[in-house]
Amino acid sequence: MIIYSGTRASFLKDSDGFIEDRVAEAYLKATGHYAPDAEFRSWKASLVEMAKVLRDPALPDEMGVGIEYQIPQSSKRIDLLLTGHDLDDTPHLVVVELKQWSDCRVSEKDGIVIANRGGGAEREGTHPCYQAWSYAEALQGFNEAVYEGDIHLRPCAYLHNYRRDGKIDDARYSEYLARAPLFLHGLEEQEKLRAFIRRHIHRGDRAELLYRIEHGRIRPSKQLADAVAGMLDGNREFVLLDEQKVAYETALALSEQSVAGPKQVLLVEGGPGTGKSVVAINLVAELTRRRKLAKYVSKNAAPRAVYKQKLRGHRPLAVIDGLFGSSGSFFEVSPDFYDVLVVDEAHRLNEKSGLYGNLGEHQVKELMQAARCSVFFVDDAQVVTLSDIGESGEIVGWANRLGIGLTRLDLPSQFRCGGSDAYLAWLDHTLGVRETANPTLDPGEFRFEVVDTATELHEHIIALNATANRARVVAGYCWDWKSKKDPKAWDIEIPEQGYRRQWNLDRDGSLWIVAKESVQEVGCIHTCQGLEVDYVGVILGPDLVVRDGRFVTRPECRSKMDRSIRGWKKLVKEQPEAMGRVDRIIRNTYRTLMTRGMKGCLVTSTDAETREYLRRRAAVGH
């Protein structure tokens, strides 16, 4: 979708009036929504400056000008596109990233700069030149009109308020400055940008390329398909075993059947560590290699971020970004737009979408409607919030209601937890999740240990992390996130154990589980579900304690900042039977936390009786 398109002549004519109003009108017509105030102000400031650049009689009047192009498979938008042909009559597309910045700070992170990006506060983000280059790469990776039409992409960044200061053009950004030239404030810089455009656009095309791009078929290019498939080759982490291979091949077969035949749904059920995410990532890679339009979908951002990082290699994140999506982004997607949607952690789906939970009808229905084939990976025992609705029964119900063919598979083998089904069965029995035949623990090679204090637990995890950066501490969300407002404040404080640490809820974003220094902090269910480490240290908070020889839940001990069971008191007052769901969510949360480790789980509690109970139960089988 391109919000505004025309020629240089028509753009300059519109710029003589109020160009921002023209673009806002086009935005309303294209989206059905009024443009946000911040967008409107940005257009008003930057497009006027761009008009000054384009008032060059040496530039062809029939050069295409497009504003706000949404990148395929992404919510990102390119600010400005210029189209035409060079002296050799080769089609060219100039990609312009516009910024109103006047200052920034250099970051030590690759391609990252610290700047005021709106909202009044400085924050990290990609360098404008990286941004322009990565957007061009994403366009090249997914728009068939671009890669089949041999359109040459020429990205650049124009910061019209920024005076050269050695920061925005620091040598650390030289790689991206070379890939996408940087133009700054001043008449001399304006002329350099004009020369850049003239070099690539000698003859106009009456915005023909804009039309071809806007209506180009969305599917991965062969270059992207080969690169993504190559990322998994030889990587032992993504090798498929036994039932994983069966699920993978079944999904591929159903995706082929759905091309010309009836739509298909595959429901794959499996507990912690059965390899659901491994199958999901392999599927997306193979489907992309086959040039199908496929996407890995999850509600939780953490698994998306981690797997993006693992798949991207040396490619810009914006390219790989198109293979991943949030479960709340499909309520406006055209029916059967995708060949295949692969939905990981489907039990975490919500009914409604949007920031306020007021958009769309039902995420399960919307995902099924958006693709010819949809694959759902589910573990009903990992429902951890009151808003989670994607359990297996819900998926079966919607497939039947929509008349879509349904196939069900199980992933019974337990690969996490040292290959020990016994540990998971013992844990379920001990936490009161379900009755099993394993009241005693026989962990085999899996290390399970109860320690006296959170301080001791954290010290053990730091030591275990030293070899491979694959050990982390997690806790129940029973402590307020005080460091959100005060970076120096301690969040998790257990004075009687001499323990105080901070949550890692935004410092490393969704990459908490792989960030190098994050072992010093504590994660929670929202930053680790769907992911795994070698060793996990779990702090049981006062919301789950042992009394009279059994675990009981105390939802009132959860932090009020935790949204997982927000509104539970009102819900239980209106529907007393809902207390059972609240109880189940708390137990499921700790079950999930205590099954993140593949080789071991160390656990402690704020409650002495709980520690003693766990120690006795863990010792019985020895």
LUMLUM-70805 format. One line per 4 residues: number of its first residue (from 1); their letters; for each residue x, z, y of C-alpha. Coordinates in nm, 4 decimals. Each point is the difference from the previous one (the first is absolute). Layout:
LUMLUM-70805
NUM) a) X/Z/Y  ...;
END
This chain:
LUMLUM-70805
1) miiy) 0.0000/0.0000/0.0000  0.1270/-0.0993/0.3471  -0.1852/0.1733/0.2826  0.0780/-0.2594/0.2679;
5) sgtr) 0.1361/-0.3523/-0.0398  0.0482/-0.2917/0.2345  0.2681/-0.2100/0.1636  0.2565/0.0960/0.2607;
9) asfl) -0.2134/-0.1716/0.2639  -0.3176/0.1900/-0.0929  0.1896/0.3295/-0.0331  0.1505/-0.0363/0.3494;
13) kdsd) -0.3406/-0.0871/0.1413  -0.1466/0.3147/-0.1579  0.2965/0.1991/0.1333  -0.0904/-0.0987/0.3559;
17) gfie) -0.3061/0.2210/-0.0418  -0.0127/0.3024/-0.2241  0.1614/-0.0991/-0.3288  -0.0641/0.3450/-0.1477;
21) drva) -0.3756/-0.0534/0.0435  0.0194/-0.3344/-0.1807  0.1880/0.1542/-0.2896  -0.2353/0.2988/-0.0108;
25) eayl) -0.2994/-0.2354/-0.0196  0.1659/-0.1882/-0.2851  0.0812/0.3315/-0.1725  -0.3653/0.1094/0.0166;
29) katg) -0.1165/-0.3356/-0.1348  0.2540/-0.0001/-0.2843  -0.0321/0.3639/-0.1109  -0.3410/0.1147/0.1196;
33) hyap) 0.1716/0.2943/0.1748  0.1115/0.0680/0.3558  0.3754/0.0043/0.0429  0.1542/0.3487/0.0333;
37) daef) 0.1065/0.0928/0.3541  0.3659/0.0113/-0.1014  -0.0179/-0.3584/-0.1309  -0.1721/-0.1159/0.3172;
41) rswk) 0.2660/0.1566/0.2224  0.2727/-0.1511/-0.2140  -0.1452/-0.3499/0.0332  -0.0377/0.0442/0.3739;
45) aslv) 0.3645/0.1010/0.0430  0.1797/-0.2213/-0.2515  -0.1956/-0.3263/0.0053  0.0402/-0.0334/0.3762;
49) emak) 0.3763/0.0327/-0.0488  -0.0093/-0.2551/-0.2805  -0.1914/-0.2392/0.2258  0.2896/0.0164/0.2479;
53) vlrd) 0.2350/-0.1113/-0.2778  -0.2253/-0.2860/-0.1051  -0.0335/-0.1324/0.3572  0.2859/-0.2344/-0.0702;
57) palp) -0.0695/-0.3716/0.0593  0.2510/-0.0846/-0.2735  -0.2296/0.1571/-0.2606  -0.2689/-0.2329/-0.1407;
61) demg) -0.3567/0.0616/0.1203  -0.1308/-0.0600/-0.3524  0.2159/0.2716/-0.1571  -0.2228/0.2354/-0.2014;
65) vgie) -0.0457/0.3606/0.1175  -0.1502/0.2579/-0.2349  -0.0587/0.3672/0.0780  -0.0415/0.2855/-0.2513;
69) yqip) 0.0395/-0.1619/-0.3419  -0.0715/0.2349/-0.2892  0.2702/-0.0313/-0.2639  -0.1328/-0.0850/-0.3483;
73) qssk) -0.0439/0.2999/-0.2318  0.0647/0.2393/0.2893  -0.1578/0.1780/0.2952  0.3007/-0.0986/0.2157;
77) ridl) -0.0394/-0.2589/0.2738  0.2439/-0.2401/0.1633  -0.0273/0.0209/0.3786  0.0642/-0.3643/0.0865;
81) lltg) 0.0498/-0.3293/-0.1863  0.1272/-0.3219/0.1594  -0.0217/-0.3270/-0.1947  0.1329/-0.3543/0.0270;
85) hdld) 0.2776/-0.2299/-0.1217  0.3713/-0.0178/0.0746  0.2042/-0.3118/0.0893  0.0114/-0.0976/-0.3694;
89) dtph) -0.3798/0.0342/-0.0195  0.0302/0.3068/-0.2281  -0.2977/0.2375/0.0400  0.1018/0.3302/0.1581;
93) lvvv) -0.1702/0.3331/0.0503  0.1473/0.2448/0.2515  -0.0991/0.3605/-0.0745  0.0138/0.2288/0.3061;
97) elkq) -0.0173/0.3785/-0.0226  -0.0995/0.1391/0.3427  0.0809/0.3539/0.1155  -0.0538/0.1881/0.3256;
101) wsdc) 0.2816/0.2472/-0.0692  0.2495/0.0945/0.2688  0.2130/0.2456/-0.2007  0.0892/0.0989/-0.3567;
105) rvse) 0.2433/0.2031/-0.2079  0.2198/-0.1289/-0.2802  -0.0712/0.1213/-0.3540  0.2542/0.0269/-0.2798;
109) kdgi) -0.2571/-0.1472/-0.2375  0.0237/-0.3717/-0.0747  -0.2202/-0.2102/0.2272  -0.1650/0.3064/0.1559;
113) vian) -0.0231/0.0905/0.3690  -0.1570/0.3014/0.1758  -0.2343/-0.0897/0.2851  -0.3264/0.0849/0.1711;
117) rggg) -0.2436/-0.2184/-0.1940  -0.3119/0.1164/0.1776  -0.1652/0.3392/-0.0088  0.2595/0.1636/0.2227;
121) aere) 0.2456/0.1105/-0.2697  0.3193/-0.1572/-0.1295  0.0081/-0.0891/-0.3668  0.1991/-0.2034/-0.2465;
125) gthp) -0.0944/-0.3546/-0.0872  0.1494/-0.3371/-0.0705  0.2175/-0.1743/0.2590  -0.1927/-0.2838/0.1731;
129) cyqa) 0.2432/-0.2605/-0.1365  -0.0381/0.1352/-0.3525  -0.3744/-0.0032/0.0551  -0.0078/-0.3643/0.1143;
133) wsya) 0.2254/-0.1104/-0.2876  -0.1922/0.1960/-0.2647  -0.3353/-0.1360/0.1228  0.1350/-0.3538/-0.0234;
137) ealq) 0.1226/0.0720/-0.3535  -0.3437/0.1352/-0.0968  -0.1656/-0.3126/0.1369  0.2474/-0.2135/-0.1946;
141) gfne) -0.0689/0.2027/-0.3142  -0.3799/-0.0281/-0.0152  -0.1388/-0.2877/0.2103  -0.0047/-0.3215/-0.2037;
145) avye) -0.0266/-0.2157/0.3124  0.3344/0.1381/0.1191  0.2098/-0.0226/-0.3141  -0.1548/-0.3225/-0.1334;
149) gdih) 0.0016/-0.1660/0.3427  0.3709/0.0701/0.0545  -0.0768/0.1668/0.3316  0.3149/0.1535/0.1520;
153) lrpc) -0.0547/0.3529/0.1288  0.1985/0.1227/0.3035  -0.0608/0.3691/0.0774  0.1045/0.1785/0.3199;
157) aylh) -0.0855/0.3136/0.2018  -0.0810/0.0145/0.3728  0.0183/0.3416/0.1704  -0.0941/-0.1058/0.3511;
161) nyrr) 0.0380/0.3476/0.1578  0.3265/0.0933/-0.1714  0.3346/-0.0273/0.1848  0.3050/-0.0472/-0.2207;
165) dgki) 0.1548/0.3419/-0.0661  0.2024/-0.0224/-0.3195  -0.2614/0.1911/-0.2011  -0.2634/-0.2568/-0.0878;
169) ddar) 0.2849/-0.2458/-0.0657  0.2328/0.2530/-0.1645  0.2449/-0.1478/-0.2521  -0.1843/0.1823/-0.2797;
173) ysey) -0.2848/-0.2464/0.0486  0.2217/-0.3105/0.0033  -0.1317/-0.1316/-0.3335  -0.3561/-0.0108/0.1322;
177) lara) 0.1002/-0.1209/0.3488  0.1546/-0.3006/-0.1762  -0.3131/-0.0653/-0.2052  -0.2366/0.0349/0.2955;
181) plfl) 0.1534/-0.0331/0.3496  -0.0834/0.2695/0.2569  -0.1113/-0.0858/0.3536  -0.0339/0.2675/0.2697;
185) hgle) -0.1027/0.0521/0.3641  0.1112/-0.2356/0.2780  -0.0022/-0.3634/0.1075  0.3154/-0.0810/-0.1947;
189) eqek) -0.1554/0.1392/-0.3184  -0.3179/-0.1984/0.0661  0.2042/-0.3183/0.0199  0.1795/0.0840/-0.3256;
193) lraf) -0.3367/0.0425/-0.1719  -0.1214/-0.3329/0.1441  0.3138/-0.1697/-0.1341  -0.0609/0.1562/-0.3438;
197) irrh) -0.3550/-0.1384/-0.0062  0.1084/-0.3450/0.1290  0.2669/-0.0210/-0.2715  -0.2637/0.0277/-0.2715;
201) ihrg) -0.3061/-0.1578/0.1617  0.0590/-0.3379/0.1639  -0.3404/-0.1555/-0.0709  -0.3367/0.1730/-0.0093;
205) drae) -0.2445/-0.0171/-0.2907  -0.3306/0.0858/0.1728  0.0021/0.3286/-0.1934  -0.0319/-0.1880/-0.3317;
209) llyr) 0.2472/0.2333/-0.1739  -0.2014/0.3002/0.1172  -0.3079/-0.1477/-0.1663  0.1899/-0.0701/-0.3231;
213) iehg) 0.1455/0.3510/-0.0056  -0.3310/0.1699/0.0725  -0.1690/-0.1927/-0.2820  0.2973/-0.0008/-0.2379;
217) rirp) -0.0607/0.1241/-0.3518  0.1339/0.3525/-0.0549  0.2165/0.0251/-0.3092  0.3624/0.1030/-0.0612;
221) skql) 0.2702/-0.2619/0.0425  0.2183/-0.0865/-0.2990  0.2993/0.1510/0.1793  -0.1814/0.3320/0.0459;
225) adav) -0.1430/-0.0095/-0.3529  0.3432/-0.0489/-0.1556  0.1562/0.2697/0.2186  -0.2634/0.2640/-0.0883;
229) agml) 0.0172/-0.0759/-0.3718  0.3787/0.0245/0.0157  -0.0154/0.3496/0.1459  -0.1244/0.1442/-0.3297;
233) dgnr) 0.2297/-0.1937/-0.2340  0.2417/0.2326/-0.1743  -0.1406/0.3093/0.1728  -0.0540/0.2550/-0.2776;
237) efvl) -0.2449/0.1922/0.2180  -0.2480/-0.2868/-0.0336  0.0396/-0.0870/-0.3706  -0.3357/0.0022/-0.1821;
241) ldeq) -0.0425/0.1879/-0.3290  -0.2662/-0.0182/-0.2720  -0.3488/0.0538/0.1479  0.1367/-0.0773/0.3477;
245) kvay) 0.0840/-0.3504/-0.1217  -0.3472/-0.0363/-0.1533  -0.1685/0.0980/0.3282  0.2276/-0.2362/0.1954;
249) etal) -0.0685/-0.3009/-0.2240  -0.3724/0.0761/-0.0092  -0.0133/0.0026/0.3802  0.1852/-0.3327/0.0191;
253) alse) -0.2348/-0.1573/-0.2552  -0.3080/0.1223/0.1869  0.1407/-0.1318/0.3280  0.0303/-0.3466/-0.1577;
257) qsva) -0.3510/0.0194/-0.1447  -0.1423/0.0863/0.3399  0.1384/-0.3140/0.1678  -0.2750/-0.2309/-0.1266;
261) gpkq) -0.2077/0.2429/-0.2054  -0.1922/0.3162/0.0870  0.1549/0.2779/0.2078  0.1814/0.2768/-0.1857;
265) vllv) 0.0657/0.3739/0.0340  0.2663/0.1818/-0.2008  -0.0163/0.3816/-0.0115  0.3236/0.1618/-0.1207;
269) eggp) -0.0163/0.3767/-0.0576  0.3073/0.2174/-0.0433  0.1338/0.3429/0.0823  0.3107/0.0988/0.1970;
273) gtgk) 0.3081/-0.1999/-0.0868  -0.1698/-0.2528/-0.2267  0.1449/-0.2765/0.2132  -0.3040/-0.1079/0.1991;
277) svva) 0.2020/-0.0752/0.3135  0.2728/-0.1791/-0.1982  -0.2623/-0.2336/-0.1457  -0.1591/-0.0473/0.3430;
281) inlv) 0.3251/-0.1008/0.1695  0.0970/-0.2335/-0.2840  -0.3421/-0.1631/0.0270  0.0250/-0.0645/0.3730;
285) aelt) 0.3503/-0.1435/-0.0422  -0.0989/-0.2303/-0.2875  -0.3231/-0.1141/0.1666  0.1971/-0.0788/0.3139;
289) rrrk) 0.2530/-0.1924/-0.2106  -0.2935/-0.2031/-0.1318  -0.0936/-0.0753/0.3628  -0.3229/0.1983/-0.0148;
293) laky) -0.1237/0.1963/0.2978  0.0328/0.3559/-0.1267  0.0289/0.3390/0.1648  0.0969/0.3527/-0.1072;
297) vskn) -0.2660/0.2357/0.1387  -0.0059/0.3771/0.0335  -0.1677/0.2565/0.2199  0.3163/0.2076/0.0238;
301) aapr) 0.2723/-0.1475/0.2222  0.2884/0.1685/-0.1863  0.0112/-0.2203/-0.3138  -0.0434/-0.3134/0.2122;
305) avyk) 0.2942/0.0954/0.2220  0.2298/0.0891/-0.2896  -0.0735/-0.3144/-0.2030  0.0308/-0.2217/0.3084;
309) qklr) 0.3441/0.1469/0.0549  0.0982/-0.0706/-0.3608  -0.1327/-0.3570/0.0024  0.1225/-0.1219/0.3364;
313) ghrp) 0.3724/-0.0349/-0.0794  0.1517/-0.1622/0.3086  -0.3235/-0.1582/0.1182  -0.1767/0.1319/0.3123;
317) lavi) -0.2665/0.2573/-0.0726  -0.2679/-0.2132/0.1691  0.0300/-0.2584/-0.2802  -0.0429/0.2497/-0.2846;
321) dglf) -0.2659/0.1769/0.2071  -0.2409/-0.2800/-0.0854  0.0050/0.0984/-0.3670  -0.1261/0.3533/0.0736;
325) gssg) -0.3196/0.1268/0.1554  -0.2096/0.3065/0.0710  -0.3218/0.0386/-0.1965  -0.1924/0.0314/0.3257;
329) sffe) 0.0777/-0.3514/0.1241  -0.2341/-0.2120/-0.2144  -0.3462/0.0600/0.1455  0.0235/-0.3157/0.2155;
333) vspd) 0.1837/-0.2218/-0.2497  -0.1748/-0.3199/-0.1111  -0.1283/-0.0032/-0.3612  0.2639/-0.1112/-0.2541;
337) fydv) 0.2646/-0.0375/0.2712  0.2655/0.1428/-0.2346  0.0868/-0.1216/-0.3451  0.0817/0.3525/-0.1192;
341) lvvd) -0.0107/0.3499/0.1511  0.2025/0.2646/-0.1851  -0.1342/0.3451/0.0923  0.2350/0.2878/-0.0815;
345) eahr) -0.1168/0.3629/0.0074  -0.3565/-0.1338/0.0143  -0.1406/0.3515/-0.0497  0.1054/0.0614/0.3634;
349) lnek) -0.2316/-0.2677/0.1422  -0.2538/0.1077/0.2627  -0.3567/-0.1108/0.0444  0.0332/-0.1043/0.3664;
353) sgly) 0.2924/-0.1414/0.1961  0.1332/0.0379/0.3512  0.1506/0.2896/0.1925  -0.3372/0.1752/0.0228;
357) gnlg) -0.1248/-0.0977/-0.3473  -0.2821/-0.2069/0.1425  0.0912/-0.3588/-0.0897  -0.0940/-0.2113/-0.2981;
361) ehqv) -0.2302/0.0869/-0.2884  0.2113/0.1095/-0.2976  0.3699/-0.0677/-0.0612  -0.0382/-0.0685/-0.3723;
365) kelm) -0.2687/-0.2600/0.0676  0.1987/-0.1575/0.2844  0.3158/-0.0329/-0.2104  -0.1911/-0.1642/-0.2852;
369) qaar) -0.1680/-0.2415/0.2381  0.3234/-0.0946/0.1766  0.1777/-0.1329/-0.3126  -0.0636/-0.2234/-0.3000;
373) csvf) 0.1704/0.2636/-0.2127  0.0510/0.3687/0.0786  0.2109/0.2482/-0.1965  -0.0615/0.3742/0.0419;
377) fvdd) 0.2463/0.2676/-0.1205  -0.1754/0.3356/-0.0306  0.0651/0.3610/-0.0976  -0.3212/0.1973/0.0496;
381) aqvv) 0.1960/0.3272/-0.0186  0.1922/-0.0894/0.3166  -0.3001/0.0154/0.2349  0.1368/0.2315/0.2702;
385) tlsd) -0.2351/-0.0217/0.3005  -0.3741/0.0253/0.0556  -0.0018/-0.3606/0.1221  0.1574/-0.1485/-0.3167;
389) iges) -0.2658/-0.2093/-0.1777  0.1871/-0.2616/-0.2066  -0.0413/0.1584/-0.3411  -0.0401/-0.2185/-0.3062;
393) geiv) -0.3789/0.0431/-0.0145  -0.0321/-0.1301/0.3561  0.2062/-0.3099/-0.0790  -0.2003/-0.0726/-0.3159;
397) gwan) -0.3239/0.0458/0.1955  0.0939/-0.2450/0.2733  0.1288/-0.2623/-0.2441  -0.3350/0.0151/-0.1810;
401) rlgi) -0.2021/-0.0112/0.3205  0.1925/-0.3021/0.1283  -0.0169/-0.1774/-0.3342  0.3783/-0.0209/-0.0399;
405) gltr) 0.1671/-0.0119/-0.3408  0.1598/0.3365/-0.0818  0.2968/0.0756/-0.2272  0.1223/0.3573/-0.0612;
409) ldlp) 0.3431/0.1114/-0.1224  0.1794/0.3321/-0.0462  0.3655/0.0810/0.0658  0.0342/0.2920/-0.2418;
413) sqfr) 0.3768/0.0337/-0.0210  0.1564/0.2665/0.2184  0.3221/-0.1256/0.1572  0.0428/0.2555/0.2730;
417) cggs) 0.0797/0.3581/-0.0922  0.2775/-0.0906/-0.2425  -0.2363/-0.1919/-0.2276  -0.1921/0.3186/-0.0747;
421) dayl) -0.3779/-0.0245/-0.0374  0.0180/0.3670/-0.0946  0.0998/0.1101/0.3495  -0.2970/-0.1723/0.1649;
425) awld) -0.2415/0.1373/-0.2607  0.1433/0.3520/0.0485  -0.0223/-0.0369/0.3775  -0.3630/-0.1121/-0.0125;
429) htlg) -0.0851/0.2939/-0.2256  0.1922/0.2509/0.2130  -0.1388/-0.1142/0.3363  -0.3527/-0.0167/-0.1383;
433) vret) -0.0340/-0.3743/0.0567  -0.1201/-0.0554/-0.3584  0.0087/0.1749/-0.3345  0.2723/-0.1354/-0.2285;
437) anpt) 0.1629/0.0962/-0.3269  0.3180/0.0941/0.1902  -0.0299/0.3575/0.1328  0.3731/0.0434/-0.0597;
441) ldpg) 0.2853/-0.2017/0.1433  0.2365/-0.2050/-0.2110  0.1609/-0.2156/0.2700  0.2650/-0.1637/-0.2179;
445) efrf) 0.2668/-0.1455/0.2262  -0.2118/0.0579/0.3112  0.1238/0.2886/0.2153  -0.2705/0.2415/0.1121;
449) evvd) 0.1092/0.3133/0.1804  -0.1720/0.2752/0.1972  0.2164/0.1475/0.2765  -0.0519/0.3160/0.2015;
453) tate) 0.0107/-0.1329/0.3548  -0.0458/-0.3177/0.1985  0.3530/0.0514/0.1361  0.1459/-0.0067/-0.3512;
457) lheh) -0.2156/-0.2975/-0.0944  0.1138/-0.2022/0.3010  0.3668/0.0772/-0.0703  -0.0404/-0.1277/-0.3575;
461) iial) -0.1658/-0.3222/0.1186  0.2718/-0.0683/0.2584  0.2601/0.0365/-0.2745  -0.1923/-0.2295/-0.2371;
465) nata) -0.0422/-0.2552/0.2787  0.3738/-0.0320/0.0626  0.0625/-0.2514/-0.2802  -0.2675/-0.2652/0.0563;
469) nrar) -0.2213/0.1004/0.2980  -0.2939/0.0386/-0.2398  -0.1143/0.3612/0.0379  -0.2502/0.1343/0.2546;
473) vvag) -0.1970/0.3124/0.0882  -0.3778/-0.0178/0.0434  -0.2660/0.2581/0.0726  -0.3727/0.0473/0.0273;
477) ycwd) -0.1249/-0.0593/0.3540  -0.0528/0.3697/0.0790  0.2167/0.0158/0.3158  -0.0767/-0.1537/0.3385;
481) wksk) 0.2133/-0.2874/0.1239  0.1349/0.1875/0.3037  0.3060/-0.2246/0.0409  -0.2297/-0.2905/0.0850;
485) kdpk) -0.0216/0.1374/0.3546  0.3171/0.2096/0.0025  0.2890/-0.1730/-0.1845  0.1860/0.3308/-0.0182;
489) awdi) -0.2857/0.1939/-0.1622  0.0000/0.0972/-0.3663  -0.3016/-0.1091/-0.2013  0.0251/0.1589/-0.3432;
493) eipe) 0.0961/0.3639/0.0447  0.0100/0.2499/-0.2872  0.1732/0.3012/0.1621  0.0044/0.2178/-0.3124;
497) qgyr) 0.2014/-0.2730/-0.1763  0.2292/-0.0696/0.2958  -0.1311/-0.3559/0.0138  -0.0829/-0.2291/0.2885;
501) rqwn) -0.0026/-0.3795/0.0085  -0.1694/-0.2873/0.1783  -0.2461/-0.2496/-0.1378  0.1253/-0.3555/-0.0148;
505) ldrd) -0.3260/-0.1637/0.1035  0.1150/-0.2536/0.2562  0.3788/0.0201/0.0423  0.0621/-0.2582/-0.2710;
509) gslw) -0.3493/-0.1426/0.0002  -0.1174/-0.1014/-0.3437  0.3601/-0.0308/-0.1229  0.0383/0.3788/-0.0325;
513) ivak) 0.0656/-0.0161/-0.3714  0.3022/-0.2318/0.0375  0.1380/0.1023/0.3419  0.3498/0.1475/-0.0403;
517) esvq) -0.0381/0.3283/0.1902  -0.3633/0.0699/-0.0871  0.1014/0.2316/-0.2859  0.0496/0.2647/0.2676;
521) evgc) -0.3714/-0.0084/0.0817  -0.3242/0.0282/-0.1938  -0.2461/-0.2710/-0.0955  -0.3665/0.0276/-0.0896;
525) ihtc) -0.2574/-0.1874/-0.2068  -0.0451/-0.2615/0.2736  0.3655/-0.1061/-0.0039  0.0688/-0.0005/-0.3739;
529) qgle) -0.3088/-0.1097/-0.1924  0.0693/-0.3186/-0.1917  0.3772/0.0553/0.0152  0.2544/0.1767/-0.2163;
533) vdyv) 0.3391/0.1719/0.0052  0.2272/0.1339/-0.2735  -0.0600/0.3649/0.0909  -0.2805/0.1511/0.2035;
537) gvil) -0.0134/0.3544/0.1390  -0.3564/0.1217/0.0592  -0.1073/0.2916/0.2196  -0.3462/0.1220/-0.0993;
541) gpdl) -0.1767/0.1330/0.3053  -0.2696/0.2694/0.0190  -0.2747/-0.2602/-0.0631  0.0729/0.0118/-0.3763;
545) vvrd) 0.0827/0.3381/-0.1532  -0.0367/0.1817/-0.3317  -0.2467/0.2848/-0.0249  -0.0990/0.1724/-0.3262;
549) grfv) 0.1996/-0.2450/-0.2085  -0.1283/-0.3265/0.1402  0.0480/-0.2240/0.3030  -0.2571/0.0271/0.2773;
553) trpe) -0.0270/-0.2129/0.3142  -0.0300/0.1311/0.3555  -0.0805/-0.2919/0.2315  -0.0083/0.2311/0.3020;
557) crsk) 0.3792/0.0302/-0.0349  0.0589/-0.3688/0.0655  0.1338/-0.0894/0.3457  -0.2755/-0.1075/0.2356;
561) mdrs) 0.2210/-0.3004/0.0852  -0.0404/-0.1341/-0.3539  -0.2779/-0.2578/-0.0157  -0.0269/0.0036/-0.3812;
565) irgw) -0.2881/0.2475/-0.0124  -0.1007/-0.0012/0.3654  -0.3634/0.1015/0.0395  -0.0167/0.1707/-0.3388;
569) kklv) -0.1790/0.3127/0.1268  -0.2862/-0.1984/0.1496  -0.0156/-0.2243/-0.3057  -0.0199/0.2931/-0.2425;
573) keqp) -0.2626/0.1713/0.2154  -0.2176/-0.3120/-0.0181  0.0927/-0.0873/-0.3595  0.1201/0.3094/-0.1937;
577) eamg) 0.0937/-0.2183/-0.2981  0.2662/-0.1696/0.2192  0.2186/0.3107/-0.0450  0.0932/-0.1419/-0.3385;
581) rvdr) 0.1391/-0.3121/0.1646  0.1996/0.2079/0.2507  0.1421/0.2079/-0.2866  0.0918/-0.3153/-0.1908;
585) iirn) 0.1771/-0.1526/0.3015  0.2284/0.3030/0.0433  0.0905/0.0047/-0.3707  0.0537/-0.3788/-0.0008;
589) tyrt) 0.2273/0.0291/0.3013  0.2417/0.2346/-0.1754  -0.0255/-0.1969/-0.3239  0.1079/-0.3068/0.1954;
593) lmtr) 0.2842/0.1828/0.1763  0.1272/0.1489/-0.3267  0.0132/-0.3423/-0.1682  0.2128/-0.1795/0.2602;
597) gmkg) 0.3248/0.0805/-0.1844  0.1173/-0.2217/-0.2862  0.2632/0.2414/-0.1271  -0.1121/0.3386/0.1204;
601) clvt) -0.2271/0.2230/0.2071  0.1073/0.3272/0.1624  -0.2839/0.2129/0.1283  -0.0565/0.3160/0.1991;
605) stda) -0.2956/0.1664/0.1663  -0.0651/0.2173/0.3021  -0.1811/0.2319/-0.2431  0.1901/0.2269/-0.2445;
609) etre) -0.2803/0.0120/-0.2593  -0.0095/-0.3795/-0.0082  0.3759/-0.0251/-0.0526  -0.0132/0.2484/-0.2864;
613) ylrr) -0.2902/-0.1810/-0.1658  0.1795/-0.3348/0.0146  0.3185/0.1561/-0.1294  -0.1825/0.1500/-0.2993;
617) raav) -0.1844/-0.3215/-0.0790  0.3190/-0.2036/0.0251  0.1910/0.2404/-0.2253  -0.2523/0.0123/-0.2846;
621) gh) 0.1074/-0.3269/-0.1554  0.3747/0.0829/-0.0026;
END
